[in-house]
Amino acid sequence: MTANERLIEEVNGTMAIEGMALNKDDRKRLSEYLNKPESFNSIMTELIKKYSAPENKYVG
């Protein structure tokens, strides 16, 4: 097991204790970041887009 794999398993264990185990996509994102830290901005942009509420253009 590589150091990055061990780190991901540690994060998964901690998250699992709180009832939020990592899924396949979470593991992929962590691995991508650990192997290529400069990808942080694109990963965060993807997550913000995924979890943001759609903009309501009919207000006001």
mmCIF file of the N, C-alpha and C atoms, coordinates in Angstrom:
data_MODEL
# 
_entry.id   MODEL 
# 
loop_
_atom_site.group_PDB 
_atom_site.id 
_atom_site.type_symbol 
_atom_site.label_atom_id 
_atom_site.label_alt_id 
_atom_site.label_comp_id 
_atom_site.label_asym_id 
_atom_site.label_entity_id 
_atom_site.label_seq_id 
_atom_site.pdbx_PDB_ins_code 
_atom_site.Cartn_x 
_atom_site.Cartn_y 
_atom_site.Cartn_z 
_atom_site.occupancy 
_atom_site.B_iso_or_equiv 
_atom_site.pdbx_formal_charge 
_atom_site.auth_seq_id 
_atom_site.auth_comp_id 
_atom_site.auth_asym_id 
_atom_site.auth_atom_id 
_atom_site.pdbx_PDB_model_num 
ATOM 1   N N  . MET A 1 1  ? 0.856   -1.178 0.000   1.00 0.00 ? 1  MET A N  1 
ATOM 2   C CA . MET A 1 1  ? 0.000   0.000  0.000   1.00 0.00 ? 1  MET A CA 1 
ATOM 3   C C  . MET A 1 1  ? 0.901   1.239  0.000   1.00 0.00 ? 1  MET A C  1 
ATOM 4   N N  . THR A 1 2  ? 0.599   2.169  -0.897  1.00 0.00 ? 2  THR A N  1 
ATOM 5   C CA . THR A 1 2  ? 1.402   3.390  -0.977  1.00 0.00 ? 2  THR A CA 1 
ATOM 6   C C  . THR A 1 2  ? 1.025   4.341  0.159   1.00 0.00 ? 2  THR A C  1 
ATOM 7   N N  . ALA A 1 3  ? 1.856   5.341  0.345   1.00 0.00 ? 3  ALA A N  1 
ATOM 8   C CA . ALA A 1 3  ? 1.583   6.347  1.382   1.00 0.00 ? 3  ALA A CA 1 
ATOM 9   C C  . ALA A 1 3  ? 0.269   7.060  1.099   1.00 0.00 ? 3  ALA A C  1 
ATOM 10  N N  . ASN A 1 4  ? -0.009  7.369  -0.162  1.00 0.00 ? 4  ASN A N  1 
ATOM 11  C CA . ASN A 1 4  ? -1.261  8.047  -0.512  1.00 0.00 ? 4  ASN A CA 1 
ATOM 12  C C  . ASN A 1 4  ? -2.465  7.156  -0.255  1.00 0.00 ? 4  ASN A C  1 
ATOM 13  N N  . GLU A 1 5  ? -2.361  5.878  -0.585  1.00 0.00 ? 5  GLU A N  1 
ATOM 14  C CA . GLU A 1 5  ? -3.459  4.949  -0.329  1.00 0.00 ? 5  GLU A CA 1 
ATOM 15  C C  . GLU A 1 5  ? -3.717  4.829  1.173   1.00 0.00 ? 5  GLU A C  1 
ATOM 16  N N  . ARG A 1 6  ? -2.649  4.795  1.942   1.00 0.00 ? 6  ARG A N  1 
ATOM 17  C CA . ARG A 1 6  ? -2.778  4.707  3.403   1.00 0.00 ? 6  ARG A CA 1 
ATOM 18  C C  . ARG A 1 6  ? -3.467  5.960  3.945   1.00 0.00 ? 6  ARG A C  1 
ATOM 19  N N  . LEU A 1 7  ? -3.093  7.114  3.424   1.00 0.00 ? 7  LEU A N  1 
ATOM 20  C CA . LEU A 1 7  ? -3.703  8.371  3.851   1.00 0.00 ? 7  LEU A CA 1 
ATOM 21  C C  . LEU A 1 7  ? -5.196  8.397  3.513   1.00 0.00 ? 7  LEU A C  1 
ATOM 22  N N  . ILE A 1 8  ? -5.550  7.958  2.326   1.00 0.00 ? 8  ILE A N  1 
ATOM 23  C CA . ILE A 1 8  ? -6.957  7.915  1.928   1.00 0.00 ? 8  ILE A CA 1 
ATOM 24  C C  . ILE A 1 8  ? -7.730  6.971  2.838   1.00 0.00 ? 8  ILE A C  1 
ATOM 25  N N  . GLU A 1 9  ? -7.153  5.831  3.192   1.00 0.00 ? 9  GLU A N  1 
ATOM 26  C CA . GLU A 1 9  ? -7.816  4.890  4.104   1.00 0.00 ? 9  GLU A CA 1 
ATOM 27  C C  . GLU A 1 9  ? -7.986  5.498  5.494   1.00 0.00 ? 9  GLU A C  1 
ATOM 28  N N  . GLU A 1 10 ? -7.013  6.265  5.946   1.00 0.00 ? 10 GLU A N  1 
ATOM 29  C CA . GLU A 1 10 ? -7.129  6.945  7.239   1.00 0.00 ? 10 GLU A CA 1 
ATOM 30  C C  . GLU A 1 10 ? -8.261  7.967  7.209   1.00 0.00 ? 10 GLU A C  1 
ATOM 31  N N  . VAL A 1 11 ? -8.337  8.737  6.135   1.00 0.00 ? 11 VAL A N  1 
ATOM 32  C CA . VAL A 1 11 ? -9.420  9.716  5.985   1.00 0.00 ? 11 VAL A CA 1 
ATOM 33  C C  . VAL A 1 11 ? -10.759 8.990  5.945   1.00 0.00 ? 11 VAL A C  1 
ATOM 34  N N  . ASN A 1 12 ? -10.822 7.891  5.185   1.00 0.00 ? 12 ASN A N  1 
ATOM 35  C CA . ASN A 1 12 ? -12.056 7.123  5.111   1.00 0.00 ? 12 ASN A CA 1 
ATOM 36  C C  . ASN A 1 12 ? -12.468 6.608  6.486   1.00 0.00 ? 12 ASN A C  1 
ATOM 37  N N  . GLY A 1 13 ? -11.538 6.117  7.253   1.00 0.00 ? 13 GLY A N  1 
ATOM 38  C CA . GLY A 1 13 ? -11.848 5.629  8.592   1.00 0.00 ? 13 GLY A CA 1 
ATOM 39  C C  . GLY A 1 13 ? -12.414 6.720  9.481   1.00 0.00 ? 13 GLY A C  1 
ATOM 40  N N  . THR A 1 14 ? -11.800 7.878  9.426   1.00 0.00 ? 14 THR A N  1 
ATOM 41  C CA . THR A 1 14 ? -12.270 9.010  10.228  1.00 0.00 ? 14 THR A CA 1 
ATOM 42  C C  . THR A 1 14 ? -13.668 9.443  9.789   1.00 0.00 ? 14 THR A C  1 
ATOM 43  N N  . MET A 1 15 ? -13.878 9.516  8.487   1.00 0.00 ? 15 MET A N  1 
ATOM 44  C CA . MET A 1 15 ? -15.191 9.912  7.976   1.00 0.00 ? 15 MET A CA 1 
ATOM 45  C C  . MET A 1 15 ? -16.243 8.853  8.310   1.00 0.00 ? 15 MET A C  1 
ATOM 46  N N  . ALA A 1 16 ? -15.865 7.583  8.235   1.00 0.00 ? 16 ALA A N  1 
ATOM 47  C CA . ALA A 1 16 ? -16.800 6.493  8.524   1.00 0.00 ? 16 ALA A CA 1 
ATOM 48  C C  . ALA A 1 16 ? -17.276 6.547  9.974   1.00 0.00 ? 16 ALA A C  1 
ATOM 49  N N  . ILE A 1 17 ? -16.397 6.935  10.878  1.00 0.00 ? 17 ILE A N  1 
ATOM 50  C CA . ILE A 1 17 ? -16.782 7.073  12.285  1.00 0.00 ? 17 ILE A CA 1 
ATOM 51  C C  . ILE A 1 17 ? -17.944 8.054  12.419  1.00 0.00 ? 17 ILE A C  1 
ATOM 52  N N  . GLU A 1 18 ? -17.950 9.064  11.580  1.00 0.00 ? 18 GLU A N  1 
ATOM 53  C CA . GLU A 1 18 ? -19.003 10.083 11.592  1.00 0.00 ? 18 GLU A CA 1 
ATOM 54  C C  . GLU A 1 18 ? -20.173 9.714  10.680  1.00 0.00 ? 18 GLU A C  1 
ATOM 55  N N  . GLY A 1 19 ? -20.140 8.503  10.126  1.00 0.00 ? 19 GLY A N  1 
ATOM 56  C CA . GLY A 1 19 ? -21.226 8.050  9.258   1.00 0.00 ? 19 GLY A CA 1 
ATOM 57  C C  . GLY A 1 19 ? -21.147 8.587  7.843   1.00 0.00 ? 19 GLY A C  1 
ATOM 58  N N  . MET A 1 20 ? -19.968 9.014  7.420   1.00 0.00 ? 20 MET A N  1 
ATOM 59  C CA . MET A 1 20 ? -19.813 9.606  6.087   1.00 0.00 ? 20 MET A CA 1 
ATOM 60  C C  . MET A 1 20 ? -18.625 8.975  5.361   1.00 0.00 ? 20 MET A C  1 
ATOM 61  N N  . ALA A 1 21 ? -18.655 7.660  5.185   1.00 0.00 ? 21 ALA A N  1 
ATOM 62  C CA . ALA A 1 21 ? -17.552 6.972  4.504   1.00 0.00 ? 21 ALA A CA 1 
ATOM 63  C C  . ALA A 1 21 ? -17.376 7.514  3.089   1.00 0.00 ? 21 ALA A C  1 
ATOM 64  N N  . LEU A 1 22 ? -16.159 7.467  2.601   1.00 0.00 ? 22 LEU A N  1 
ATOM 65  C CA . LEU A 1 22 ? -15.865 7.960  1.262   1.00 0.00 ? 22 LEU A CA 1 
ATOM 66  C C  . LEU A 1 22 ? -16.440 7.019  0.214   1.00 0.00 ? 22 LEU A C  1 
ATOM 67  N N  . ASN A 1 23 ? -16.958 7.597  -0.858  1.00 0.00 ? 23 ASN A N  1 
ATOM 68  C CA . ASN A 1 23 ? -17.403 6.771  -1.979  1.00 0.00 ? 23 ASN A CA 1 
ATOM 69  C C  . ASN A 1 23 ? -16.290 6.734  -3.032  1.00 0.00 ? 23 ASN A C  1 
ATOM 70  N N  . LYS A 1 24 ? -16.550 6.051  -4.129  1.00 0.00 ? 24 LYS A N  1 
ATOM 71  C CA . LYS A 1 24 ? -15.544 5.883  -5.184  1.00 0.00 ? 24 LYS A CA 1 
ATOM 72  C C  . LYS A 1 24 ? -15.077 7.242  -5.734  1.00 0.00 ? 24 LYS A C  1 
ATOM 73  N N  . ASP A 1 25 ? -16.021 8.156  -5.947  1.00 0.00 ? 25 ASP A N  1 
ATOM 74  C CA . ASP A 1 25 ? -15.663 9.480  -6.477  1.00 0.00 ? 25 ASP A CA 1 
ATOM 75  C C  . ASP A 1 25 ? -14.817 10.276 -5.483  1.00 0.00 ? 25 ASP A C  1 
ATOM 76  N N  . ASP A 1 26 ? -15.165 10.176 -4.193  1.00 0.00 ? 26 ASP A N  1 
ATOM 77  C CA . ASP A 1 26 ? -14.383 10.873 -3.165  1.00 0.00 ? 26 ASP A CA 1 
ATOM 78  C C  . ASP A 1 26 ? -12.943 10.377 -3.163  1.00 0.00 ? 26 ASP A C  1 
ATOM 79  N N  . ARG A 1 27 ? -12.783 9.065  -3.224  1.00 0.00 ? 27 ARG A N  1 
ATOM 80  C CA . ARG A 1 27 ? -11.439 8.467  -3.226  1.00 0.00 ? 27 ARG A CA 1 
ATOM 81  C C  . ARG A 1 27 ? -10.653 8.923  -4.461  1.00 0.00 ? 27 ARG A C  1 
ATOM 82  N N  . LYS A 1 28 ? -11.352 8.988  -5.602  1.00 0.00 ? 28 LYS A N  1 
ATOM 83  C CA . LYS A 1 28 ? -10.704 9.419  -6.846  1.00 0.00 ? 28 LYS A CA 1 
ATOM 84  C C  . LYS A 1 28 ? -10.225 10.867 -6.727  1.00 0.00 ? 28 LYS A C  1 
ATOM 85  N N  . ARG A 1 29 ? -11.078 11.749 -6.168  1.00 0.00 ? 29 ARG A N  1 
ATOM 86  C CA . ARG A 1 29 ? -10.689 13.148 -6.007  1.00 0.00 ? 29 ARG A CA 1 
ATOM 87  C C  . ARG A 1 29 ? -9.500  13.290 -5.061  1.00 0.00 ? 29 ARG A C  1 
ATOM 88  N N  . LEU A 1 30 ? -9.521  12.565 -3.943  1.00 0.00 ? 30 LEU A N  1 
ATOM 89  C CA . LEU A 1 30 ? -8.397  12.630 -3.005  1.00 0.00 ? 30 LEU A CA 1 
ATOM 90  C C  . LEU A 1 30 ? -7.113  12.143 -3.656  1.00 0.00 ? 30 LEU A C  1 
ATOM 91  N N  . SER A 1 31 ? -7.211  11.054 -4.385  1.00 0.00 ? 31 SER A N  1 
ATOM 92  C CA . SER A 1 31 ? -6.034  10.511 -5.066  1.00 0.00 ? 31 SER A CA 1 
ATOM 93  C C  . SER A 1 31 ? -5.498  11.501 -6.100  1.00 0.00 ? 31 SER A C  1 
ATOM 94  N N  . GLU A 1 32 ? -6.411  12.098 -6.858  1.00 0.00 ? 32 GLU A N  1 
ATOM 95  C CA . GLU A 1 32 ? -6.008  13.089 -7.867  1.00 0.00 ? 32 GLU A CA 1 
ATOM 96  C C  . GLU A 1 32 ? -5.269  14.257 -7.204  1.00 0.00 ? 32 GLU A C  1 
ATOM 97  N N  . TYR A 1 33 ? -5.825  14.739 -6.093  1.00 0.00 ? 33 TYR A N  1 
ATOM 98  C CA . TYR A 1 33 ? -5.179  15.857 -5.399  1.00 0.00 ? 33 TYR A CA 1 
ATOM 99  C C  . TYR A 1 33 ? -3.824  15.459 -4.836  1.00 0.00 ? 33 TYR A C  1 
ATOM 100 N N  . LEU A 1 34 ? -3.748  14.297 -4.206  1.00 0.00 ? 34 LEU A N  1 
ATOM 101 C CA . LEU A 1 34 ? -2.478  13.873 -3.607  1.00 0.00 ? 34 LEU A CA 1 
ATOM 102 C C  . LEU A 1 34 ? -1.394  13.655 -4.653  1.00 0.00 ? 34 LEU A C  1 
ATOM 103 N N  . ASN A 1 35 ? -1.791  13.186 -5.831  1.00 0.00 ? 35 ASN A N  1 
ATOM 104 C CA . ASN A 1 35 ? -0.815  12.945 -6.901  1.00 0.00 ? 35 ASN A CA 1 
ATOM 105 C C  . ASN A 1 35 ? -0.518  14.187 -7.731  1.00 0.00 ? 35 ASN A C  1 
ATOM 106 N N  . LYS A 1 36 ? -1.415  15.159 -7.681  1.00 0.00 ? 36 LYS A N  1 
ATOM 107 C CA . LYS A 1 36 ? -1.260  16.363 -8.509  1.00 0.00 ? 36 LYS A CA 1 
ATOM 108 C C  . LYS A 1 36 ? -1.892  17.541 -7.769  1.00 0.00 ? 36 LYS A C  1 
ATOM 109 N N  . PRO A 1 37 ? -1.204  18.092 -6.746  1.00 0.00 ? 37 PRO A N  1 
ATOM 110 C CA . PRO A 1 37 ? -1.788  19.156 -5.916  1.00 0.00 ? 37 PRO A CA 1 
ATOM 111 C C  . PRO A 1 37 ? -2.271  20.380 -6.700  1.00 0.00 ? 37 PRO A C  1 
ATOM 112 N N  . GLU A 1 38 ? -1.707  20.622 -7.863  1.00 0.00 ? 38 GLU A N  1 
ATOM 113 C CA . GLU A 1 38 ? -2.134  21.787 -8.639  1.00 0.00 ? 38 GLU A CA 1 
ATOM 114 C C  . GLU A 1 38 ? -3.556  21.611 -9.183  1.00 0.00 ? 38 GLU A C  1 
ATOM 115 N N  . SER A 1 39 ? -4.123  20.406 -9.059  1.00 0.00 ? 39 SER A N  1 
ATOM 116 C CA . SER A 1 39 ? -5.493  20.163 -9.519  1.00 0.00 ? 39 SER A CA 1 
ATOM 117 C C  . SER A 1 39 ? -6.528  20.644 -8.503  1.00 0.00 ? 39 SER A C  1 
ATOM 118 N N  . PHE A 1 40 ? -6.091  21.177 -7.373  1.00 0.00 ? 40 PHE A N  1 
ATOM 119 C CA . PHE A 1 40 ? -7.002  21.591 -6.297  1.00 0.00 ? 40 PHE A CA 1 
ATOM 120 C C  . PHE A 1 40 ? -8.110  22.511 -6.798  1.00 0.00 ? 40 PHE A C  1 
ATOM 121 N N  . ASN A 1 41 ? -7.770  23.540 -7.556  1.00 0.00 ? 41 ASN A N  1 
ATOM 122 C CA . ASN A 1 41 ? -8.776  24.508 -8.014  1.00 0.00 ? 41 ASN A CA 1 
ATOM 123 C C  . ASN A 1 41 ? -9.841  23.857 -8.887  1.00 0.00 ? 41 ASN A C  1 
ATOM 124 N N  . SER A 1 42 ? -9.438  22.964 -9.781  1.00 0.00 ? 42 SER A N  1 
ATOM 125 C CA . SER A 1 42 ? -10.433 22.319 -10.637 1.00 0.00 ? 42 SER A CA 1 
ATOM 126 C C  . SER A 1 42 ? -11.310 21.367 -9.831  1.00 0.00 ? 42 SER A C  1 
ATOM 127 N N  . ILE A 1 43 ? -10.744 20.686 -8.843  1.00 0.00 ? 43 ILE A N  1 
ATOM 128 C CA . ILE A 1 43 ? -11.530 19.802 -7.981  1.00 0.00 ? 43 ILE A CA 1 
ATOM 129 C C  . ILE A 1 43 ? -12.546 20.617 -7.195  1.00 0.00 ? 43 ILE A C  1 
ATOM 130 N N  . MET A 1 44 ? -12.127 21.721 -6.618  1.00 0.00 ? 44 MET A N  1 
ATOM 131 C CA . MET A 1 44 ? -13.041 22.549 -5.827  1.00 0.00 ? 44 MET A CA 1 
ATOM 132 C C  . MET A 1 44 ? -14.137 23.143 -6.705  1.00 0.00 ? 44 MET A C  1 
ATOM 133 N N  . THR A 1 45 ? -13.803 23.585 -7.900  1.00 0.00 ? 45 THR A N  1 
ATOM 134 C CA . THR A 1 45 ? -14.796 24.124 -8.827  1.00 0.00 ? 45 THR A CA 1 
ATOM 135 C C  . THR A 1 45 ? -15.855 23.071 -9.142  1.00 0.00 ? 45 THR A C  1 
ATOM 136 N N  . GLU A 1 46 ? -15.412 21.842 -9.393  1.00 0.00 ? 46 GLU A N  1 
ATOM 137 C CA . GLU A 1 46 ? -16.322 20.735 -9.682  1.00 0.00 ? 46 GLU A CA 1 
ATOM 138 C C  . GLU A 1 46 ? -17.265 20.479 -8.497  1.00 0.00 ? 46 GLU A C  1 
ATOM 139 N N  . LEU A 1 47 ? -16.733 20.463 -7.287  1.00 0.00 ? 47 LEU A N  1 
ATOM 140 C CA . LEU A 1 47 ? -17.553 20.200 -6.108  1.00 0.00 ? 47 LEU A CA 1 
ATOM 141 C C  . LEU A 1 47 ? -18.536 21.333 -5.832  1.00 0.00 ? 47 LEU A C  1 
ATOM 142 N N  . ILE A 1 48 ? -18.099 22.566 -5.996  1.00 0.00 ? 48 ILE A N  1 
ATOM 143 C CA . ILE A 1 48 ? -18.986 23.713 -5.775  1.00 0.00 ? 48 ILE A CA 1 
ATOM 144 C C  . ILE A 1 48 ? -20.136 23.672 -6.772  1.00 0.00 ? 48 ILE A C  1 
ATOM 145 N N  . LYS A 1 49 ? -19.820 23.392 -8.021  1.00 0.00 ? 49 LYS A N  1 
ATOM 146 C CA . LYS A 1 49 ? -20.858 23.309 -9.052  1.00 0.00 ? 49 LYS A CA 1 
ATOM 147 C C  . LYS A 1 49 ? -21.829 22.171 -8.736  1.00 0.00 ? 49 LYS A C  1 
ATOM 148 N N  . LYS A 1 50 ? -21.307 21.036 -8.280  1.00 0.00 ? 50 LYS A N  1 
ATOM 149 C CA . LYS A 1 50 ? -22.137 19.866 -7.989  1.00 0.00 ? 50 LYS A CA 1 
ATOM 150 C C  . LYS A 1 50 ? -23.089 20.111 -6.826  1.00 0.00 ? 50 LYS A C  1 
ATOM 151 N N  . TYR A 1 51 ? -22.635 20.799 -5.785  1.00 0.00 ? 51 TYR A N  1 
ATOM 152 C CA . TYR A 1 51 ? -23.421 20.931 -4.567  1.00 0.00 ? 51 TYR A CA 1 
ATOM 153 C C  . TYR A 1 51 ? -24.089 22.293 -4.374  1.00 0.00 ? 51 TYR A C  1 
ATOM 154 N N  . SER A 1 52 ? -23.937 23.209 -5.311  1.00 0.00 ? 52 SER A N  1 
ATOM 155 C CA . SER A 1 52 ? -24.579 24.517 -5.207  1.00 0.00 ? 52 SER A CA 1 
ATOM 156 C C  . SER A 1 52 ? -26.029 24.427 -5.674  1.00 0.00 ? 52 SER A C  1 
ATOM 157 N N  . ALA A 1 53 ? -26.875 25.185 -5.008  1.00 0.00 ? 53 ALA A N  1 
ATOM 158 C CA . ALA A 1 53 ? -28.266 25.257 -5.416  1.00 0.00 ? 53 ALA A CA 1 
ATOM 159 C C  . ALA A 1 53 ? -28.356 26.048 -6.718  1.00 0.00 ? 53 ALA A C  1 
ATOM 160 N N  . PRO A 1 54 ? -29.269 25.677 -7.592  1.00 0.00 ? 54 PRO A N  1 
ATOM 161 C CA . PRO A 1 54 ? -29.410 26.441 -8.829  1.00 0.00 ? 54 PRO A CA 1 
ATOM 162 C C  . PRO A 1 54 ? -29.836 27.868 -8.545  1.00 0.00 ? 54 PRO A C  1 
ATOM 163 N N  . GLU A 1 55 ? -29.348 28.768 -9.351  1.00 0.00 ? 55 GLU A N  1 
ATOM 164 C CA . GLU A 1 55 ? -29.668 30.179 -9.166  1.00 0.00 ? 55 GLU A CA 1 
ATOM 165 C C  . GLU A 1 55 ? -31.115 30.418 -9.585  1.00 0.00 ? 55 GLU A C  1 
ATOM 166 N N  . ASN A 1 56 ? -31.876 31.106 -8.735  1.00 0.00 ? 56 ASN A N  1 
ATOM 167 C CA . ASN A 1 56 ? -33.271 31.428 -9.023  1.00 0.00 ? 56 ASN A CA 1 
ATOM 168 C C  . ASN A 1 56 ? -33.326 32.773 -9.728  1.00 0.00 ? 56 ASN A C  1 
ATOM 169 N N  . LYS A 1 57 ? -33.594 32.755 -11.033 1.00 0.00 ? 57 LYS A N  1 
ATOM 170 C CA . LYS A 1 57 ? -33.588 33.983 -11.827 1.00 0.00 ? 57 LYS A CA 1 
ATOM 171 C C  . LYS A 1 57 ? -34.928 34.707 -11.794 1.00 0.00 ? 57 LYS A C  1 
ATOM 172 N N  . TYR A 1 58 ? -35.919 34.154 -11.110 1.00 0.00 ? 58 TYR A N  1 
ATOM 173 C CA . TYR A 1 58 ? -37.247 34.742 -11.113 1.00 0.00 ? 58 TYR A CA 1 
ATOM 174 C C  . TYR A 1 58 ? -37.563 35.513 -9.842  1.00 0.00 ? 58 TYR A C  1 
ATOM 175 N N  . VAL A 1 59 ? -36.595 35.699 -8.978  1.00 0.00 ? 59 VAL A N  1 
ATOM 176 C CA . VAL A 1 59 ? -36.801 36.430 -7.727  1.00 0.00 ? 59 VAL A CA 1 
ATOM 177 C C  . VAL A 1 59 ? -36.681 37.912 -7.997  1.00 0.00 ? 59 VAL A C  1 
ATOM 178 N N  . GLY A 1 60 ? -37.529 38.686 -7.394  1.00 0.00 ? 60 GLY A N  1 
ATOM 179 C CA . GLY A 1 60 ? -37.370 40.121 -7.447  1.00 0.00 ? 60 GLY A CA 1 
ATOM 180 C C  . GLY A 1 60 ? -38.177 40.776 -8.456  1.00 0.00 ? 60 GLY A C  1 
# 
